């Protein structure tokens, strides 16, 4: 009788734990989890002259610069940058009217999909807001099968229409170049692709421009900018990223970082 009672208690604990994990996964970057504090993460609302636009992600790389996708910059004139929290309603916002896209950006095939939003005033770094490290010059990153993380406030379901109230994280592994270029017809090594074959976590609308980071010698380092997803954000197709290391010199020339 005591053994039976203990078994019932064990089953109850397991079920409660599973229920809690499921709650933590909803809402989400598709199949993602609640993100820990990520001081470099930037929410990017981009608007045109008619005050129409959309939102995406970015990464703080200095006290004045946010690295994002060029698609979040070209054709737009104002950027609202939210920093400093994993809760959307607690973000600290700066409004910028100055941004630079890579001069060879092609909006049709997303070639050279990288750009910089310039903040109107310097950010004071703290535990909640800080710049992310960039790859060293002339060092190509990441490598195939390397695991990284991407975070965002984007849609949390494939057919979602609203952003997440909480920052979500996905953990993906870099796949081979041939499969990447076969999926998106991108130029290698300017792009790379990554996926999660376990939880099927993936980037969705509202996350484009977000940073893909890896641990390089125990330092979190920005190596990718979310650039390409399928129209339905399906979790079976890898995400395409602009490879930051290819553009490291351009970033330095443009920002001094």
C-alpha positions in Angstrom: 0.0 0.0 0.0 2.9 2.4 0.8 4.6 1.5 -2.5 1.4 2.2 -4.4 1.0 5.6 -2.7 4.6 6.5 -3.4 4.1 5.6 -7.1 1.0 7.8 -7.3 3.0 10.7 -5.8 5.8 10.2 -8.3 3.4 10.3 -11.2 1.8 13.5 -9.9 5.2 15.2 -9.6 6.2 14.2 -13.1 2.9 15.4 -14.6 3.2 18.7 -12.7 6.8 19.2 -14.0 5.7 18.5 -17.6 2.8 20.9 -17.3 5.2 23.6 -16.0 7.6 23.1 -18.9 4.8 23.3 -21.4 3.6 26.6 -19.9 7.2 28.0 -20.2 7.1 27.2 -23.9 4.0 29.2 -24.7 4.0 31.9 -26.1 7.3 31.6 -27.9 9.7 32.0 -30.8 8.2 28.9 -32.5 8.9 26.1 -30.0 11.4 28.2 -28.0 11.8 28.8 -24.3 11.7 31.9 -22.0 15.0 33.7 -22.5 17.3 34.7 -19.7 18.5 38.3 -19.5 20.3 39.1 -22.8 21.7 42.6 -22.4 22.6 43.0 -26.0 19.2 42.2 -27.5 17.3 44.9 -29.2 13.7 45.1 -30.3 13.5 47.1 -33.6 10.3 48.7 -34.8 10.9 50.2 -38.2 8.6 52.7 -39.8 8.4 54.5 -43.2 7.4 58.1 -43.9 3.7 57.2 -43.7 4.3 55.7 -40.2 3.7 52.2 -41.5 6.1 49.3 -40.9 6.8 46.2 -38.9 9.1 44.9 -36.2 12.2 42.7 -35.9 15.3 42.2 -33.9 18.8 43.5 -33.5 21.9 43.4 -31.4 23.6 46.2 -29.5 27.3 46.2 -30.6 28.4 49.5 -29.0 26.8 52.3 -26.9 25.6 53.9 -30.2 25.1 51.1 -32.7 22.5 48.3 -33.2 23.4 45.6 -35.8 20.3 44.3 -37.7 19.2 43.1 -41.1 19.3 45.5 -44.0 15.7 44.5 -44.8 14.8 46.3 -41.5 16.4 49.5 -42.7 16.0 49.9 -46.5 12.9 52.0 -47.4 12.3 53.0 -43.8 13.0 56.3 -42.0 12.5 55.8 -38.3 13.5 53.1 -35.9 12.3 52.6 -32.3 14.9 50.6 -30.4 13.8 48.7 -27.3 16.6 47.6 -24.8 17.1 46.3 -21.4 14.5 43.7 -20.5 13.0 40.3 -21.3 9.6 41.7 -20.7 8.3 43.8 -23.7 6.4 46.3 -21.5 9.6 47.1 -19.6 11.9 47.9 -22.5 13.8 51.2 -22.6 13.2 52.9 -25.9 15.2 55.2 -28.1 14.0 56.6 -31.4 16.5 56.9 -34.2 16.3 58.5 -37.7 19.7 57.4 -38.8 20.7 54.0 -40.2 23.1 52.5 -42.8 22.6 49.4 -44.9 25.4 47.4 -46.6 26.0 49.1 -50.0 25.5 45.8 -51.8 22.3 44.7 -50.1 19.9 43.0 -52.5 16.3 42.9 -51.2 15.3 40.2 -53.7 17.7 37.5 -52.6 18.8 39.0 -49.3 22.4 39.1 -50.3 24.5 41.3 -47.9 21.5 41.5 -45.6 23.2 43.5 -42.8 22.9 47.1 -41.5 23.4 49.4 -38.5 20.9 51.6 -36.7 22.7 54.6 -35.1 21.2 55.6 -31.7 20.7 59.3 -31.0 22.5 59.3 -27.7 25.0 56.9 -26.1 23.7 54.0 -24.0 24.9 53.8 -20.4 25.9 50.1 -19.9 24.5 48.2 -17.0 23.7 44.6 -16.0 20.5 45.0 -18.2 22.0 46.7 -21.2 25.4 45.9 -22.7 27.1 45.3 -26.1 27.8 41.9 -27.5 31.2 40.8 -28.6 31.9 40.5 -32.4 34.1 38.0 -34.1 37.8 38.8 -34.6 38.9 40.1 -38.0 39.7 37.4 -40.5 38.2 34.6 -38.5 35.2 32.8 -40.1 32.5 31.8 -37.6 30.5 29.7 -36.8 31.5 26.2 -37.8 29.2 23.4 -39.0 27.4 21.6 -36.1 28.2 24.5 -33.7 25.3 25.3 -31.4 24.1 28.9 -31.0 21.2 30.8 -29.6 18.8 33.3 -31.1 16.2 35.4 -29.2 13.3 37.6 -30.1 9.9 39.0 -29.4 8.5 37.8 -32.7 5.4 35.7 -33.5 5.1 32.6 -31.4 3.2 30.4 -33.8 3.5 29.7 -37.5 0.4 31.7 -38.2 0.7 34.3 -35.4 -0.2 37.9 -35.8 1.1 39.5 -32.6 4.5 39.7 -30.9 5.4 37.8 -27.7 5.1 39.7 -24.4 8.2 37.9 -23.2 11.6 37.4 -24.9 12.0 33.9 -26.3 15.1 31.9 -27.1 15.8 29.1 -29.6 18.9 26.9 -29.6 20.0 25.8 -33.1 22.9 24.0 -34.7 24.7 25.1 -37.8 24.0 22.9 -40.8 26.1 22.1 -43.9 26.7 24.8 -46.6 25.3 22.7 -49.4 21.9 22.1 -47.7 21.8 25.8 -46.7 22.4 27.1 -50.2 20.0 24.5 -51.5 17.2 25.7 -49.2 17.6 29.5 -49.8 19.9 29.8 -52.9 22.2 32.1 -50.9 25.9 32.8 -51.4 28.3 30.9 -49.2 30.0 31.9 -46.9 28.1 35.2 -46.7 25.1 33.2 -45.2 24.8 30.1 -43.1 21.8 28.2 -41.8 21.0 26.6 -38.5 18.1 24.5 -37.1 16.9 22.6 -34.1 16.0 19.0 -34.8 15.0 18.2 -31.2 12.5 20.8 -30.1 12.0 22.3 -33.6 12.6 25.8 -32.3 12.7 28.4 -35.1 12.7 32.0 -36.0 9.4 33.5 -37.1 8.1 36.8 -38.4 9.1 39.7 -36.1 12.5 38.0 -35.3 14.3 38.9 -38.5 17.4 40.9 -37.7 17.9 39.2 -34.4 21.4 37.9 -33.4 22.6 34.3 -33.5 25.3 34.0 -30.8 27.8 31.3 -29.8 30.2 30.8 -26.9 33.7 31.6 -28.3 36.4 30.9 -25.7 33.7 31.4 -23.0 32.7 34.8 -24.5 29.2 35.2 -26.0 29.8 36.3 -29.5 27.5 37.6 -32.3 28.0 35.5 -35.4 24.8 35.7 -37.3 21.9 38.0 -38.2 18.5 36.4 -38.9 17.8 37.0 -42.6 15.7 34.2 -44.1 12.7 32.1 -43.0 9.9 30.3 -44.9 6.7 32.3 -45.4 4.9 30.1 -42.8 7.7 30.0 -40.2 7.5 26.3 -40.4 9.8 24.6 -37.8 11.1 22.0 -40.2 13.0 24.4 -42.4 16.3 25.9 -41.1 16.8 29.6 -40.5 19.2 31.5 -42.8 21.6 34.0 -41.2 23.9 36.6 -42.5 27.4 35.6 -41.4 28.8 38.5 -39.3 32.4 37.5 -39.7 32.3 38.1 -43.4 31.3 41.7 -42.8 33.5 42.4 -39.8 35.7 44.9 -41.7 32.6 46.7 -43.1 31.2 46.9 -39.5 34.5 48.4 -38.3 34.7 50.9 -41.1 31.0 51.9 -40.6 30.9 52.1 -36.8 34.5 52.1 -35.5 33.7 48.9 -33.5 
